[in-house]
Amino acid sequence: MKKNWFWLIILILAGTALRLAWLDRQSLWYDEGVTWMLSQMPLTELIKWTAADIQPPLYYLIIWINDIIFSDSEWALRVPSVFFGILTIPLIYTLGRRLSSIHPLSHQPSNQLTSQPTHPNSSFFILHSPFSFLAAFFFTLSPLMIYYSQEARMYTLLTFEATLAGYLLLKILHPTIKETQDSNRLKTRLLNPLLYAVVSAMALYTHYFAAFLLVAHALYALFVLWQSEASRSKLLPLLLAFGGSVLLFAPWLPILLARLGDDPSYWPGALKLNEAIRKVAITFIAGETVIEQIGWWLTLAFLTLIVLSFICLLIPNQPTSPSHPNSSFIFHLSSLFLTLWLFIPLVLILTLSYQSPKFNPRYALLAWPALALLLAQLLTNLITRPYSLRVTFYAARLLFVLSIVFFLAVSSFSLFNWFNDPRFSKDDFQALAQFVKERKAPDETVLLSSGHFFPVWAYYYGWDGWTPLPWMLRLDVDQVTTLPMAQTIAEAVEGQAGVWLVTWQDEVIDPTGVVPFWLDRIGERRHDAGDFWGVGLEHWQLNPHHFDRLHDNPIQREAQLNFADQIELLGYTQLNDSELVLFWRPKQPLPDDLVFNFDLTDADGFSWSRQPLTGRLGSDVYPPSRWPVGETVITHHQLPWQIGTPPGLYIAEVELGAVAPPPGASTATAAGDFSGWDILDAQGRPQR
């Protein structure tokens, strides 16, 4: 026992070192900036914010208290995540020992926290002493768990709560003989359910997806009650446990119900399940800091080792005696518990996300400990099961060694990327803000596009001297920047000689480049803004004599071309020799894909384009189907001049239309036929 605790302490120390390593080296990113902002609010304002948000308040309350104790540095904001990540290491070890006490479909309690196989040739899914250590080992060195232990978000807290809730549920359902014979048995029977209720409610107050964990727990409890001869004695504790968690969460339940389906931070649509499952597999095995293509091959290789290990355990042994029959598989309750824990939350999260495809594998992190425990369970049985054939004996040990070595290699590779490869760094708001501070003149201002990332900007830059475009407390994909934003820009640049434009997720909020368009109209780009990871920065020198353009019609030359009574081309503005801005106004809802053909010719019809420009109108995140009917939308186009094109006036020929699906296809593809739309006159007659 002392030896086991010695190695556990080694794991805890290693996990602590890895989670504290370079904790404050990287910039906070957007979500962490929101965490900081909430920690600065009065408590009542914090509660109001979370009530209107998609995250409940418990984690933010912890950060609020943490800010009082440790201040608001990057290190201080992230250290609670480190703390809960470290706490989960001994907890998952303890949970593993509790799982080891469960016998295969046994109705009798165990008298110890490790058990030996019922018979030597039937040891599959019967747990042994290395199991708990292996589970803690996987958790300690998991690049995914280390990554989120260094982020000022609620995910390690949620993982800790999920693990603790699982442990308490097992104590309720599978007490040891010692626990059943305890003189304070009645007190224990009440204490564990109450603790479970508190921890489960805390998980719900940390993240709403904890509800899916409770579904998995409820299914497992129902199965145990169905199998157990003493189901009546367990019914009351279970009612206290699950009913108590619901009662404790009940005050917040109306807020949750009001928020269901109300998440404006993503577009409606359908989740691509195959891509989501692939991403979950890569993230759970290789972490967040591998290139997806490499991570997929690493994941397939690791899964191959797991499948081979599983097959090895399924190979039957020769019976050694009539009392030891030829049986290599015994179903174990612990395996059911872990399988439900792993898959039920994941399936329900994917189901919930299917119609609103905002999904990230981190949403399922509460299920990751189950994966570590299942892997530990599989590998433990691989080396502890007796084998009658020498070849299977050595094959099992080879697979065990290969699995451990492969895990260590993948973990080392992913952690090396995290600590050393700038491609996996967080968006560098810190360096950009410092750059602007050092170079911004007193008569210059800062604009933020999109404005929702203001919390992390305020953390590094301060609260003065900048304007969000648009002002929004949270990301709302429907608040797309339109041409009337000129009024806000005019107020922000009044009396200023220059502008620094900081861009992050501007492709979502300003997908048509409205803000750069207006700044180009009133100033000149300086091209001295530097390059920063994940965040954009541009600098304009303003011309005060052009400020009136912010109040004028932005169209230099009007056209009023009606394409098939679907959309109007109102006109264009040429910003410079190489960039043209077209102004469109939809007359009806448009399809996702509109094909745009563009050519430059002279008066004699000779083309001066390097090649005719053909492409899709709009962008992936803002296709024509999202353009509001009756509102003006701009598109930017680079003019494809031939080298040596002489100065003069040229004709821009514009063709617009749709691509019809090829026969048998449900959607348009490049293989379909292009169908150009007629230009109609005022009476609706085709002109050309």
C-alpha positions in Angstrom: 0.0 0.0 0.0 2.8 2.4 0.9 4.4 1.7 -2.5 1.2 2.5 -4.3 0.9 5.8 -2.5 4.6 6.6 -3.3 4.0 6.2 -7.0 0.8 8.2 -6.8 2.7 11.0 -5.2 5.2 10.9 -8.0 2.3 11.2 -10.5 0.8 14.1 -8.6 4.2 15.9 -8.6 4.7 15.3 -12.3 1.1 16.5 -13.0 1.7 19.6 -11.0 4.9 20.4 -12.8 3.4 19.9 -16.2 0.3 22.0 -15.4 2.3 24.9 -13.9 4.9 24.9 -16.6 4.9 28.3 -18.4 1.4 29.0 -17.1 1.5 32.7 -17.8 3.7 32.7 -20.9 0.8 32.8 -23.4 -1.7 35.5 -23.9 -5.3 35.2 -22.6 -7.6 34.5 -25.5 -11.2 35.7 -25.9 -13.0 33.2 -23.5 -10.4 33.8 -20.8 -10.9 37.6 -21.3 -14.6 37.1 -20.5 -13.6 35.1 -17.4 -11.4 38.1 -16.3 -14.1 40.6 -17.0 -16.7 38.7 -14.9 -14.2 38.5 -12.0 -14.1 42.3 -12.0 -17.9 42.7 -11.8 -19.9 43.2 -8.6 -21.4 39.9 -7.5 -24.9 40.8 -8.5 -23.8 41.9 -12.0 -21.9 38.6 -12.4 -25.0 36.6 -11.7 -27.1 38.8 -14.1 -24.5 38.3 -16.8 -24.4 34.5 -16.5 -28.2 34.4 -16.3 -28.2 35.9 -19.8 -25.4 33.8 -21.1 -25.0 30.2 -22.0 -22.8 29.4 -19.0 -24.0 29.0 -15.4 -22.2 31.0 -12.7 -20.3 28.6 -10.3 -16.9 28.7 -12.1 -17.1 32.5 -12.4 -17.9 32.8 -8.7 -14.7 30.8 -7.9 -12.7 33.1 -10.1 -14.3 36.1 -8.4 -13.1 34.8 -5.1 -9.8 33.8 -6.5 -9.3 37.4 -7.8 -9.6 38.7 -4.3 -6.9 36.4 -3.1 -4.4 36.2 -6.0 -5.2 39.3 -8.1 -6.0 39.1 -11.8 -2.7 38.2 -13.5 -2.7 35.5 -16.2 -1.2 33.1 -13.7 -3.8 33.9 -11.1 -6.7 33.5 -13.5 -5.4 30.1 -14.7 -4.3 28.6 -11.4 -7.8 27.4 -10.3 -7.9 25.2 -13.5 -4.4 23.9 -12.5 -5.7 23.2 -9.0 -8.7 21.1 -10.1 -6.6 19.3 -12.7 -4.2 18.3 -10.0 -7.0 17.2 -7.6 -8.4 14.9 -10.2 -5.2 12.8 -10.3 -5.7 11.2 -6.8 -9.4 11.3 -7.3 -9.3 9.2 -10.5 -7.0 6.8 -8.7 -9.4 6.5 -5.8 -12.3 6.0 -8.2 -10.3 3.2 -9.9 -9.9 1.4 -6.6 -13.6 1.8 -6.0 -14.3 0.3 -9.4 -12.0 -2.6 -8.5 -14.3 -3.6 -5.6 -17.2 -4.3 -8.0 -17.6 -8.0 -8.8 -19.1 -9.2 -12.1 -22.9 -8.7 -11.7 -22.4 -9.4 -8.0 -25.2 -8.8 -5.5 -22.8 -9.0 -2.6 -20.6 -6.2 -1.4 -16.9 -6.5 -1.5 -14.7 -6.4 1.6 -11.7 -4.8 -0.1 -10.8 -2.2 -2.7 -9.0 -4.6 -4.9 -10.3 -7.9 -6.0 -8.8 -11.0 -7.7 -10.5 -12.9 -10.6 -13.3 -15.2 -9.7 -11.3 -17.9 -11.5 -8.0 -17.7 -13.3 -9.3 -18.2 -16.8 -12.1 -15.8 -16.6 -10.4 -12.5 -15.9 -11.5 -10.2 -18.6 -12.8 -7.0 -17.1 -11.8 -8.2 -13.6 -9.6 -5.4 -12.2 -6.2 -5.7 -10.6 -3.8 -3.5 -8.6 -2.2 -1.7 -11.7 -5.6 -0.5 -12.8 -5.9 2.5 -10.6 -2.3 3.6 -11.2 -2.7 3.3 -14.9 -5.8 5.4 -14.9 -4.1 8.1 -12.9 -1.0 7.8 -15.2 -3.1 8.5 -18.3 -4.8 11.4 -16.7 -1.6 12.9 -15.4 0.2 12.9 -18.8 -2.9 13.5 -21.0 -2.0 16.5 -23.3 -5.7 17.3 -23.4 -6.0 17.5 -19.6 -2.8 19.5 -19.4 -4.0 21.9 -22.1 -7.3 22.7 -20.3 -5.5 22.9 -16.9 -3.7 25.9 -18.4 -6.8 27.8 -19.5 -8.9 30.1 -17.4 -12.2 28.2 -18.1 -14.4 25.8 -16.3 -13.5 22.5 -18.0 -11.1 21.0 -15.4 -13.6 22.0 -12.6 -16.3 20.1 -14.6 -14.0 17.1 -15.1 -13.2 17.0 -11.3 -16.9 17.2 -10.4 -17.8 14.5 -12.9 -15.2 12.2 -11.5 -16.2 12.9 -7.9 -19.9 12.4 -8.7 -19.1 9.0 -10.3 -17.1 8.0 -7.2 -20.0 8.9 -4.9 -22.5 7.1 -7.0 -20.5 3.9 -6.8 -20.3 4.3 -3.0 -24.1 4.4 -2.9 -24.6 1.5 -5.2 -21.7 -0.7 -4.3 -20.7 -0.4 -0.7 -17.9 -2.6 0.6 -18.6 -5.1 3.4 -16.8 -2.9 5.8 -19.1 0.0 4.9 -22.2 -2.2 5.2 -21.1 -3.3 8.7 -20.3 0.2 9.9 -22.1 1.1 13.1 -22.9 4.4 11.5 -24.4 2.8 8.4 -27.6 4.9 8.5 -25.5 8.1 8.7 -23.4 6.9 5.8 -26.4 5.9 3.7 -27.6 9.5 4.0 -24.3 11.2 3.7 -23.2 9.8 0.4 -26.5 10.6 -1.4 -26.4 14.1 0.0 -22.8 14.6 -1.1 -23.7 13.3 -4.5 -26.6 15.7 -4.7 -24.3 18.6 -3.8 -21.6 17.6 -6.3 -24.0 17.0 -9.1 -25.7 20.3 -8.5 -22.3 22.0 -8.5 -21.6 20.3 -11.9 -24.9 21.7 -13.3 -24.0 25.1 -12.0 -20.6 24.8 -13.7 -21.8 23.6 -17.2 -25.3 22.7 -18.4 -24.0 19.6 -20.2 -23.4 18.0 -16.8 -27.1 17.1 -17.1 -26.1 14.4 -19.6 -23.7 12.9 -17.1 -26.6 12.6 -14.7 -28.6 10.7 -17.4 -25.7 8.2 -17.7 -25.6 7.8 -13.9 -29.4 7.3 -13.8 -29.3 4.6 -16.5 -26.5 2.8 -14.6 -28.4 3.1 -11.3 -31.6 1.6 -12.9 -29.6 -1.3 -14.3 -28.1 -2.0 -10.9 -31.5 -1.8 -9.2 -32.9 -4.2 -11.8 -30.0 -6.7 -11.1 -29.7 -6.2 -7.4 -31.5 -8.4 -4.9 -31.3 -5.5 -2.4 -32.8 -2.9 -4.7 -35.2 -1.6 -2.1 -32.4 -0.7 0.3 -30.8 1.4 -2.5 -33.9 3.1 -3.7 -34.1 5.7 -1.0 -30.5 6.8 -1.2 -30.8 7.1 -5.0 -33.9 9.2 -4.7 -32.1 11.4 -2.3 -29.1 11.7 -4.6 -30.9 12.5 -7.8 -33.8 14.3 -6.3 -31.5 16.4 -4.2 -29.4 17.4 -7.2 -32.6 18.5 -9.0 -33.8 20.5 -6.0 -30.5 22.2 -5.6 -30.5 23.2 -9.2 -34.2 24.1 -9.3 -33.7 27.9 -8.6 -31.6 28.1 -11.8 -33.8 25.8 -13.9 -36.1 28.5 -15.3 -33.0 30.4 -16.5 -31.7 27.3 -18.3 -35.1 26.6 -19.9 -35.3 30.2 -21.1 -31.8 29.8 -22.7 -32.6 26.6 -24.5 -32.1 27.1 -28.2 -31.1 30.8 -27.6 -27.5 30.9 -28.7 -26.8 33.6 -31.2 -23.1 32.9 -31.4 -23.4 30.4 -34.2 -25.4 30.0 -37.4 -28.3 27.6 -37.8 -27.6 24.4 -39.8 -26.8 20.8 -39.4 -23.8 19.3 -37.7 -21.5 17.1 -39.8 -21.5 14.1 -37.5 -18.6 12.3 -39.2 -16.4 15.4 -38.8 -17.5 15.9 -35.2 -16.8 12.3 -34.2 -13.4 12.4 -36.0 -12.5 15.6 -34.1 -13.5 14.1 -30.8 -11.4 11.0 -31.4 -8.4 13.0 -32.3 -8.8 15.4 -29.4 -9.4 12.7 -26.8 -6.3 10.7 -27.8 -3.8 13.3 -29.2 -5.0 16.5 -27.6 -5.6 20.0 -29.0 -2.1 20.6 -30.2 -1.6 18.4 -33.2 -2.3 19.1 -36.9 -5.6 17.3 -37.6 -4.2 15.1 -40.4 -1.3 13.9 -38.2 -3.6 13.5 -35.3 -6.0 11.4 -37.3 -3.2 8.9 -38.2 -2.0 8.8 -34.6 -5.5 8.2 -33.5 -6.0 5.3 -35.9 -2.7 3.8 -34.9 -3.6 3.9 -31.2 -7.1 2.6 -31.8 -5.5 -0.3 -33.8 -3.5 -1.2 -30.7 -6.6 -1.1 -28.5 -8.6 -3.3 -30.9 -5.7 -5.8 -31.1 -5.6 -5.8 -27.3 -9.3 -6.4 -27.1 -9.0 -9.3 -29.6 -6.2 -10.8 -27.5 -8.4 -10.9 -24.5 -11.2 -12.5 -26.4 -9.0 -15.5 -27.4 -10.3 -18.4 -25.2 -8.0 -20.3 -22.9 -7.8 -24.1 -22.6 -9.7 -25.1 -19.5 -7.4 -26.1 -16.7 -10.0 -28.0 -14.7 -13.7 -28.5 -14.5 -14.0 -25.7 -12.0 -12.2 -23.4 -14.4 -14.1 -23.6 -17.6 -13.1 -22.3 -21.0 -14.4 -18.7 -20.7 -12.6 -15.5 -21.5 -15.3 -13.0 -21.1 -17.3 -12.0 -18.1 -19.4 -8.9 -18.2 -18.5 -6.5 -15.5 -20.7 -3.7 -14.0 -17.7 -1.3 -13.9 -17.4 -1.7 -17.7 -21.0 -0.7 -18.1 -20.6 2.2 -15.7 -17.6 3.6 -17.7 -19.2 2.9 -21.1 -22.3 4.8 -20.2 -20.2 7.6 -18.7 -18.1 7.9 -21.9 -20.8 7.6 -24.6 -24.1 8.9 -23.1 -22.9 12.5 -22.6 -21.1 12.5 -26.0 -24.1 11.1 -27.9 -26.5 13.6 -26.2 -24.2 16.5 -26.8 -23.9 15.6 -30.5 -27.7 15.2 -30.7 -28.3 18.6 -29.1 -25.7 20.2 -31.4 -27.1 18.6 -34.6 -29.5 21.4 -35.5 -27.2 24.1 -34.2 -23.8 23.0 -35.3 -21.8 24.8 -32.6 -19.7 21.9 -31.3 -16.2 21.6 -29.8 -14.7 18.4 -28.3 -14.1 20.4 -25.1 -17.8 20.3 -24.4 -17.5 16.5 -23.8 -14.4 16.7 -21.5 -16.6 15.6 -18.5 -16.5 12.1 -20.2 -12.8 11.9 -20.7 -12.0 10.3 -17.3 -14.1 7.3 -18.4 -11.9 6.9 -21.4 -8.8 6.9 -19.2 -10.4 4.3 -16.9 -11.5 2.1 -19.8 -8.0 2.1 -21.3 -6.5 1.3 -17.9 -9.0 -1.5 -17.4 -8.3 -3.0 -20.8 -4.5 -2.9 -20.4 -4.5 -4.1 -16.9 -6.4 -7.2 -17.8 -4.1 -7.7 -20.8 -1.2 -8.4 -18.5 -3.0 -10.0 -15.5 -5.1 -12.5 -17.3 -3.6 -16.0 -17.4 -2.9 -17.4 -20.9 -2.6 -21.1 -21.8 -0.7 -20.4 -25.0 2.8 -18.9 -24.9 2.2 -16.9 -28.1 -0.8 -15.1 -26.6 1.1 -14.6 -23.4 3.9 -12.7 -25.1 1.6 -11.0 -27.6 -0.4 -9.5 -24.7 2.7 -8.2 -23.0 4.0 -6.8 -26.3 0.6 -5.0 -26.9 0.7 -3.6 -23.4 4.2 -2.2 -23.8 3.4 -0.8 -27.3 0.3 0.9 -26.0 2.1 2.6 -23.1 5.1 3.6 -25.3 2.7 4.9 -28.0 0.7 6.9 -25.4 3.9 8.4 -24.1 5.1 9.3 -27.6 1.8 10.9 -28.6 1.7 12.8 -25.3 5.3 14.0 -25.6 4.7 15.1 -29.2 1.5 17.0 -28.4 3.0 18.6 -25.3 6.1 19.6 -27.2 3.9 21.4 -29.7 2.0 23.1 -26.9 5.0 24.4 -25.2 7.2 25.2 -28.3 5.3 25.3 -31.6 3.8 28.8 -32.2 1.2 27.4 -34.5 -0.6 26.1 -31.5 -0.3 29.3 -29.4 -3.3 31.1 -28.2 -4.3 34.3 -30.2 -1.7 36.9 -29.2 -3.7 39.8 -27.9 -1.0 40.5 -25.4 1.8 41.3 -27.9 -0.6 43.2 -30.2 -1.9 45.4 -27.4 1.7 46.2 -26.3 2.6 47.0 -29.9 -0.2 49.5 -30.3 0.5 51.0 -26.9 4.1 51.7 -28.0 3.3 53.1 -31.4 -0.1 54.8 -31.2 0.2 58.6 -31.4 -1.8 60.8 -29.0 -4.0 61.9 -31.9 -4.9 58.3 -33.0 -7.6 55.9 -31.9 -8.3 52.2 -31.9 -11.2 50.4 -33.5 -12.2 46.8 -32.7 -13.8 44.6 -35.3 -15.6 42.6 -34.1 -16.5 44.5 -30.9 -17.4 41.4 -28.9 -13.8 40.6 -28.0 -13.5 43.8 -26.0 -13.0 42.0 -22.6 -9.6 40.5 -23.6 -8.6 43.8 -25.3 -9.5 45.8 -22.2 -7.4 43.3 -20.1 -4.2 44.2 -22.0 -4.9 47.7 -23.3 -7.2 49.3 -20.7 -10.7 50.7 -21.0 -9.9 54.0 -22.8 -9.0 55.0 -26.3 -10.9 52.4 -28.4 -14.3 51.8 -29.9 -15.9 48.4 -30.6 -17.6 47.9 -34.0 -20.3 47.1 -33.3 -20.8 47.2 -29.5 -22.0 43.8 -28.3 -21.6 42.1 -25.0 -21.5 38.6 -26.7 -21.0 37.4 -30.2 -24.2 37.5 -32.2 -23.8 36.3 -35.8 -26.9 38.2 -36.8 -25.3 41.6 -36.0 -23.5 41.8 -39.3 -21.8 45.1 -39.9 -23.5 47.2 -42.6 -22.8 50.5 -44.3 -24.6 52.6 -41.7 -21.7 51.7 -39.4 -20.2 54.9 -41.0 -21.9 57.0 -38.3 -20.2 55.1 -35.5 -16.8 55.4 -37.3 -17.4 59.1 -37.8 -17.9 59.6 -34.1 -14.8 57.5 -33.2 -12.4 59.3 -35.7 -13.5 62.8 -35.0 -10.4 64.9 -34.3 -8.1 61.9 -34.9 -5.2 61.8 -37.4 -4.9 58.0 -37.5 -6.7 54.7 -36.7 -5.5 51.3 -35.6 -7.9 48.6 -36.6 -7.7 45.4 -34.5 -9.6 42.5 -36.1 -10.6 39.2 -34.6 -13.5 37.1 -36.0 -14.2 40.0 -38.3 -15.0 37.4 -41.0 -18.1 36.7 -38.9 -19.3 40.2 -38.0 -17.8 42.2 -40.9 -17.7 39.5 -43.6 -18.0 42.1 -46.4 -15.3 44.4 -45.1 -17.4 47.4 -44.4 -15.1 48.9 -41.8 -11.9 48.7 -44.0 -14.0 50.1 -46.9 -14.9 53.3 -44.9 -11.4 53.7 -43.6 -10.0 53.4 -47.1 -12.4 56.1 -48.1 -11.1 58.6 -45.5 -7.5 57.6 -45.2 -4.5 55.7 -46.5 -3.1 52.4 -45.2 0.4 52.7 -43.7 1.3 49.0 -43.9 3.3 49.3 -40.7 1.1 47.3 -38.3 3.1 44.1 -37.8 2.0 40.5 -37.8 0.4 38.8 -34.8 -0.7 35.2 -34.3 -4.5 34.9 -34.6 -5.3 38.6 -34.4 -5.2 41.2 -37.2 -3.9 44.8 -37.1 -3.9 47.5 -39.7 -3.0 51.2 -39.5 -4.6 54.2 -41.4 -3.4 57.7 -41.7 -6.6 59.8 -41.9 -7.4 62.7 -44.1 -9.7 65.1 -42.2 -10.8 66.6 -45.5 -12.4 63.3 -46.5 -14.4 62.8 -43.3 -17.5 64.1 -45.0 -17.4 60.9 -47.2 -18.7 59.0 -44.1 -22.0 60.9 -44.5 -22.2 60.8 -48.3 -23.5 58.1 -50.7 -20.6 55.6 -50.9 -21.5 54.6 -54.5 -19.2 56.5 -56.9 -21.1 55.4 -60.0 -24.7 54.1 -60.0 -25.8 51.3 -62.3 -29.2 50.0 -61.2 -28.9 46.6 -62.9 -31.8 44.2 -62.1 -30.6 40.6 -62.4 -33.7 38.4 -63.0 -35.7 40.3 -60.4 -33.5 38.5 -57.8 -30.9 41.1 -57.0 -29.9 44.6 -58.1 -26.4 45.8 -58.7 -26.7 49.4 -57.5 -23.3 50.6 -58.6 -19.6 50.5 -57.8 -16.8 52.4 -56.2 -13.2 52.0 -57.3 -10.9 52.4 -54.2 -7.7 52.3 -56.2 -6.3 50.9 -59.5 -6.6 47.3 -58.2 -9.7 47.1 -56.1 -13.4 47.5 -57.0 -16.3 47.5 -54.6 -19.7 46.5 -55.9 -23.0 47.4 -54.2 -25.8 44.8 -54.3 -29.4 44.8 -53.0 -31.3 41.5 -52.9 -34.9 41.7 -54.0 -35.8 38.2 -52.9 -34.2 35.5 -50.7 -31.1 34.2 -52.6 -29.6 30.8 -53.0 -26.4 29.9 -51.2 -24.3 29.9 -54.3 -24.2 32.6 -56.9 -21.6 32.5 -59.6 -20.0 35.8 -60.5 -18.1 36.4 -63.8 -16.1 39.5 -64.3 -14.0 40.8 -67.2 -12.2 44.1 -68.1 -12.5 45.2 -71.7 -11.7 48.4 -73.7 -14.1 50.2 -76.1 -13.1 47.7 -78.9 -14.1 44.7 -76.8 -10.5 43.6 -76.2 -10.1 41.9 -72.8 -7.4 43.3 -70.5 -7.8 40.8 -67.8 -5.1 38.3 -67.1 -8.0 35.9 -67.2 -11.7 36.3 -66.8 -12.6 36.3 -63.1 -15.0 33.6 -62.1 -16.0 32.9 -58.5 -18.6 32.6 -55.9 -20.3 35.8 -54.7 -20.1 36.3 -51.0 -18.1 34.1 -48.6 -18.5 30.8 -46.8 -19.7 32.4 -43.6 -21.9 35.1 -45.4 -23.3 33.5 -48.5 -26.0 35.3 -50.5 -28.7 33.3 -48.7 -27.9 35.3 -45.6 -28.1 38.7 -47.3 -31.1 40.7 -46.0 -33.7 41.4 -48.6 -33.8 45.2 -49.3 -30.5 46.0 -47.7 -27.3 47.0 -49.4 -24.4 44.6 -49.3 -20.9 45.2 -50.6 -18.4 42.8 -52.2 -14.7 43.5 -52.8 -13.0 42.4 -56.0 -9.4 42.6 -57.1 -9.1 43.9 -60.6 -7.2 41.3 -62.7 -5.2 43.7 -65.0 -2.8 42.3 -67.5 0.8 43.4 -67.0 1.4 46.5 -69.1 -2.3 47.6 -69.4 -2.2 51.2 -70.6 -3.9 54.0 -68.6 -7.4 54.8 -69.7 -11.1 54.0 -69.3 -12.2 50.4 -69.3 -15.5 48.6 -69.2 -16.3 46.2 -66.4 -18.4 43.3 -67.7 -20.4 41.6 -64.9 -22.4 38.4 -65.3 -24.3 36.8 -62.5 -26.2 33.5 -62.3 -26.5 30.1 -60.6 -25.1 26.7 -61.2 -27.8 24.1 -61.7 -27.2 20.7 -60.1 -26.1 18.0 -62.5 -28.7 15.2 -63.1 -29.3 13.2 -60.0 -27.5 15.6 -57.7 -29.4 17.4 -54.9 -27.1 20.4 -54.7 -25.2 22.6 -57.1 -21.6 21.6 -57.8 -18.8 22.8 -60.1 -19.9 20.0 -62.5 -23.3 21.6 -62.9 -24.3 24.0 -65.8 -24.0 27.7 -65.3 -27.2 29.6 -65.9 -26.8 33.3 -66.3 -29.5 35.7 -65.1 -31.0 38.2 -67.5 -30.8 41.9 -66.8 -34.3 43.3 -66.8 -35.6 46.7 -67.6 -38.1 48.7 -65.6 -40.9 46.7 -67.2 -39.2 43.3 -66.4 -38.1 42.6 -70.0 -34.7 41.0 -70.6 -32.1 43.4 -72.0 -29.1 41.2 -72.5 
